[in-house]
Amino acid sequence: MPPEYYRQLEEIQANDFVLVDLNLYLDTHPNDLEAIQQFNNLSKETMQLKMDFEKKFGPLMHFGKSFSDYPWNWKDTPWPWQV
């Protein structure tokens, strides 16, 4: 694989790590507007990175495609796997 493959994949993985961390934080701090904005901005950036990567190198599994309203609404049930 070319070096660009690994560079882009590492950037995606780093973003995914931050998204998981923000998701966990927002589960306990649902009114933190700045964190929600960070989550949403990073989600958009990560989706673009993944689309670019997939165009060049093939499909990826992804995390962070969903955005949140204010307050953080992922804590509300039913969750997707409960429907």
DRENDO-1510 file (C-alpha; in Angstrom, 1 decimal, always signed):
<recs>
REC; n; res; u; v; w
REC; 1; MET; +0.0; +0.0; +0.0 .
REC; 2; PRO; +1.2; +3.5; -0.7 .
REC; 3; PRO; +2.2; +5.8; +2.3 .
REC; 4; GLU; -1.0; +7.9; +1.7 .
REC; 5; TYR; -3.1; +4.9; +2.6 .
REC; 6; TYR; -1.6; +4.6; +6.0 .
REC; 7; ARG; -1.6; +8.4; +6.6 .
REC; 8; GLN; -5.2; +8.7; +5.7 .
REC; 9; LEU; -6.2; +5.7; +7.7 .
REC; 10; GLU; -4.4; +6.9; +10.8 .
REC; 11; GLU; -6.1; +10.3; +10.5 .
REC; 12; ILE; -9.5; +8.5; +10.3 .
REC; 13; GLN; -8.7; +6.3; +13.3 .
REC; 14; ALA; -7.6; +9.3; +15.4 .
REC; 15; ASN; -10.8; +11.1; +14.5 .
REC; 16; ASP; -12.9; +8.0; +15.4 .
REC; 17; PHE; -11.2; +7.8; +18.7 .
REC; 18; VAL; -12.1; +11.4; +19.6 .
REC; 19; LEU; -15.7; +10.9; +18.4 .
REC; 20; VAL; -16.1; +7.9; +20.7 .
REC; 21; ASP; -14.6; +9.9; +23.6 .
REC; 22; LEU; -16.9; +12.9; +22.9 .
REC; 23; ASN; -19.9; +10.5; +22.6 .
REC; 24; LEU; -19.1; +9.1; +26.0 .
REC; 25; TYR; -18.6; +12.6; +27.5 .
REC; 26; LEU; -21.9; +13.9; +26.0 .
REC; 27; ASP; -23.8; +10.9; +27.5 .
REC; 28; THR; -23.1; +12.4; +30.9 .
REC; 29; HIS; -23.0; +16.1; +29.8 .
REC; 30; PRO; -25.9; +16.5; +27.3 .
REC; 31; ASN; -26.1; +20.3; +27.6 .
REC; 32; ASP; -22.5; +21.0; +26.7 .
REC; 33; LEU; -23.0; +23.0; +23.5 .
REC; 34; GLU; -19.3; +23.3; +22.8 .
REC; 35; ALA; -18.8; +19.6; +23.0 .
REC; 36; ILE; -21.8; +19.0; +20.7 .
REC; 37; GLN; -20.4; +21.4; +18.2 .
REC; 38; GLN; -17.0; +19.7; +18.3 .
REC; 39; PHE; -18.7; +16.3; +17.9 .
REC; 40; ASN; -20.8; +17.5; +14.9 .
REC; 41; ASN; -17.8; +19.3; +13.2 .
REC; 42; LEU; -15.5; +16.3; +13.7 .
REC; 43; SER; -18.3; +14.0; +12.4 .
REC; 44; LYS; -18.6; +16.1; +9.2 .
REC; 45; GLU; -14.8; +16.1; +8.8 .
REC; 46; THR; -14.5; +12.4; +9.4 .
REC; 47; MET; -17.3; +11.6; +6.9 .
REC; 48; GLN; -15.4; +13.6; +4.2 .
REC; 49; LEU; -12.1; +11.8; +5.1 .
REC; 50; LYS; -13.8; +8.4; +4.8 .
REC; 51; MET; -15.5; +9.3; +1.5 .
REC; 52; ASP; -12.1; +10.4; +0.1 .
REC; 53; PHE; -10.4; +7.3; +1.5 .
REC; 54; GLU; -13.1; +5.0; +0.1 .
REC; 55; LYS; -12.8; +6.5; -3.3 .
REC; 56; LYS; -9.1; +5.8; -3.4 .
REC; 57; PHE; -8.8; +2.5; -1.4 .
REC; 58; GLY; -12.2; +0.9; -0.9 .
REC; 59; PRO; -14.9; +0.7; +1.8 .
REC; 60; LEU; -14.5; +1.4; +5.5 .
REC; 61; MET; -16.7; +0.9; +8.5 .
REC; 62; HIS; -17.5; +4.2; +10.1 .
REC; 63; PHE; -18.5; +5.8; +13.3 .
REC; 64; GLY; -19.7; +9.3; +13.8 .
REC; 65; LYS; -22.1; +9.7; +10.9 .
REC; 66; SER; -25.0; +10.8; +13.0 .
REC; 67; PHE; -25.3; +14.4; +14.3 .
REC; 68; SER; -26.9; +15.6; +17.4 .
REC; 69; ASP; -29.4; +18.3; +18.2 .
REC; 70; TYR; -29.1; +20.4; +21.3 .
REC; 71; PRO; -29.3; +19.0; +24.0 .
REC; 72; TRP; -27.4; +15.8; +23.2 .
REC; 73; ASN; -30.2; +13.5; +21.9 .
REC; 74; TRP; -28.4; +10.1; +21.7 .
REC; 75; LYS; -29.3; +9.5; +25.3 .
REC; 76; ASP; -33.0; +9.4; +24.4 .
REC; 77; THR; -34.7; +6.0; +23.8 .
REC; 78; PRO; -35.6; +4.0; +21.9 .
REC; 79; TRP; -32.1; +3.5; +20.5 .
REC; 80; PRO; -31.7; +2.2; +17.0 .
REC; 81; TRP; -31.1; -1.4; +18.1 .
REC; 82; GLN; -34.3; -1.3; +20.2 .
REC; 83; VAL; -36.6; -0.6; +17.3 .
</recs>
